[in-house]
Amino acid sequence: MSTLSYLAQEAAEQKFKGLGAVGYGLAAIGPGIGVGIVVGKAIEGIARQPELQGTIRTNMFLGIAFTEALALIGLVAGFIF
């Protein structure tokens, strides 16, 4: 009987093996949208006030870095869970 339960456990583990990739794909949607919004608003701000281009660009890169950190957390969470 123990052999049968072992085989059932192995089948269950193999069934959900590829779901980490699906989870990361779903986790990458949010940061992708976030980066698009950050860059779009930065371009809009530079178009309105070109003299603040350096400051806006610096803030844009900081926003992109923080947003991409969420994507990396999603990648790591896919490996952990």
Residue frames relative to the residue before (quaternion, step in Angstrom):
aa qw qx qy qz dx dy dz
M 1.0000 0.0000 0.0000 0.0000 0.00 0.00 0.00
S 0.6279 0.5461 -0.3500 0.4301 3.59 1.03 -0.67
T 0.6091 0.5500 -0.3549 0.4479 3.59 1.10 -0.62
L 0.6519 0.5204 -0.3095 0.4565 3.57 0.98 -0.80
S 0.6674 0.4787 -0.3067 0.4811 3.60 0.96 -0.80
Y 0.6103 0.5402 -0.3496 0.4621 3.59 1.10 -0.65
L 0.6653 0.4971 -0.3012 0.4686 3.59 0.93 -0.86
A 0.6340 0.5183 -0.3299 0.4698 3.59 1.04 -0.72
Q 0.6498 0.5101 -0.3144 0.4676 3.55 1.01 -0.80
E 0.6436 0.5147 -0.3170 0.4695 3.60 0.99 -0.80
A 0.6479 0.5107 -0.3208 0.4653 3.60 0.98 -0.79
A 0.6520 0.5099 -0.3178 0.4626 3.59 0.99 -0.77
E 0.6544 0.5033 -0.3197 0.4650 3.59 1.01 -0.75
Q 0.6654 0.4996 -0.3053 0.4631 3.59 0.99 -0.75
K 0.6020 0.5995 -0.3510 0.3937 3.57 1.10 -0.67
F 0.7857 0.3055 -0.1491 0.5168 3.60 0.95 -0.85
K 0.3156 0.7986 -0.4718 0.2000 3.58 1.18 0.40
G 0.7621 0.3999 -0.2120 0.4630 3.64 0.91 -0.79
L 0.4628 0.7133 -0.4376 0.2924 3.60 1.20 0.09
G 0.5126 0.6324 -0.4289 0.3916 3.61 1.21 -0.22
A 0.6480 0.5117 -0.3145 0.4683 3.58 1.03 -0.77
V 0.6382 0.5084 -0.3265 0.4771 3.57 1.02 -0.74
G 0.6463 0.5232 -0.3134 0.4586 3.57 1.00 -0.83
Y 0.6653 0.4794 -0.3145 0.4781 3.58 0.96 -0.79
G 0.6125 0.5475 -0.3514 0.4491 3.59 1.03 -0.67
L 0.6705 0.4710 -0.2918 0.4934 3.56 1.00 -0.81
A 0.6569 0.5109 -0.3142 0.4569 3.59 1.05 -0.73
A 0.6593 0.5176 -0.3136 0.4462 3.61 1.13 -0.49
I 0.5193 0.6494 -0.4206 0.3627 3.60 1.19 -0.29
G 0.6773 0.5191 -0.2925 0.4315 3.58 0.84 -0.98
P 0.6985 0.4439 -0.2881 0.4818 3.62 0.78 -0.93
G 0.6061 0.5537 -0.3617 0.4419 3.60 1.07 -0.60
I 0.6596 0.4782 -0.2937 0.5000 3.55 0.99 -0.84
G 0.6465 0.5414 -0.3158 0.4351 3.58 0.99 -0.84
V 0.6538 0.4981 -0.3149 0.4746 3.58 0.95 -0.85
G 0.6336 0.5331 -0.3306 0.4528 3.58 0.99 -0.77
I 0.6646 0.4911 -0.3040 0.4741 3.57 0.96 -0.82
V 0.6491 0.5247 -0.3216 0.4472 3.60 0.94 -0.89
V 0.6920 0.4661 -0.2847 0.4721 3.58 0.84 -0.96
G 0.6453 0.5276 -0.3272 0.4451 3.59 0.95 -0.80
K 0.6822 0.4696 -0.2904 0.4793 3.57 0.93 -0.86
A 0.6223 0.5304 -0.3487 0.4580 3.59 1.08 -0.64
I 0.6455 0.5017 -0.3206 0.4784 3.59 0.96 -0.80
E 0.6356 0.5231 -0.3222 0.4675 3.56 1.02 -0.79
G 0.6681 0.4997 -0.2996 0.4628 3.59 0.97 -0.84
I 0.6474 0.5044 -0.3167 0.4755 3.58 1.02 -0.79
A 0.6403 0.5207 -0.3291 0.4589 3.58 1.04 -0.73
R 0.6860 0.4765 -0.2909 0.4667 3.60 1.05 -0.68
Q 0.8026 0.0703 -0.0156 0.5922 3.58 1.02 -0.82
P 0.1808 -0.8364 0.5088 0.0944 3.60 0.19 1.24
E 0.6087 0.5770 -0.3635 0.4053 3.62 1.10 -0.51
L 0.6913 0.4339 -0.2741 0.5086 3.63 1.22 -0.32
Q 0.2396 0.8240 -0.4885 0.1581 3.56 1.22 0.42
G 0.6704 0.5117 -0.3068 0.4412 3.62 0.87 -0.87
T 0.6769 0.4861 -0.2870 0.4724 3.57 0.91 -0.91
I 0.6641 0.4963 -0.3076 0.4670 3.57 0.91 -0.87
R 0.6503 0.5158 -0.3232 0.4546 3.59 0.96 -0.82
T 0.6362 0.5207 -0.3283 0.4651 3.60 0.99 -0.81
N 0.6745 0.4815 -0.2899 0.4787 3.57 0.90 -0.88
M 0.6097 0.5471 -0.3477 0.4561 3.57 1.09 -0.67
F 0.6803 0.4816 -0.2984 0.4649 3.60 0.87 -0.88
L 0.6184 0.5224 -0.3453 0.4748 3.59 1.08 -0.63
G 0.6559 0.5093 -0.3037 0.4672 3.57 0.97 -0.83
I 0.6376 0.5128 -0.3224 0.4759 3.57 1.03 -0.78
A 0.6507 0.5211 -0.3227 0.4483 3.60 0.94 -0.86
F 0.6767 0.4784 -0.3017 0.4714 3.59 0.90 -0.86
T 0.6587 0.5058 -0.3124 0.4612 3.56 1.01 -0.76
E 0.6660 0.4879 -0.3035 0.4757 3.59 1.00 -0.77
A 0.5459 0.5927 -0.4064 0.4308 3.60 1.18 -0.40
L 0.6121 0.5442 -0.3484 0.4558 3.59 1.09 -0.63
A 0.6388 0.5156 -0.3296 0.4663 3.58 1.03 -0.72
L 0.6573 0.4979 -0.3145 0.4703 3.58 0.99 -0.75
I 0.6137 0.5243 -0.3450 0.4790 3.57 1.08 -0.68
G 0.6393 0.5189 -0.3205 0.4683 3.59 1.02 -0.73
L 0.6322 0.5239 -0.3274 0.4675 3.59 1.06 -0.73
V 0.6763 0.4807 -0.2913 0.4761 3.58 0.91 -0.91
A 0.6361 0.5279 -0.3307 0.4553 3.60 0.98 -0.80
G 0.6176 0.5435 -0.3467 0.4504 3.59 1.07 -0.63
F 0.6754 0.4677 -0.2937 0.4888 3.58 1.05 -0.69
I 0.6636 0.5141 -0.3127 0.4445 3.58 1.00 -0.75
F 0.7714 0.3202 -0.1799 0.5196 3.57 0.80 -0.98
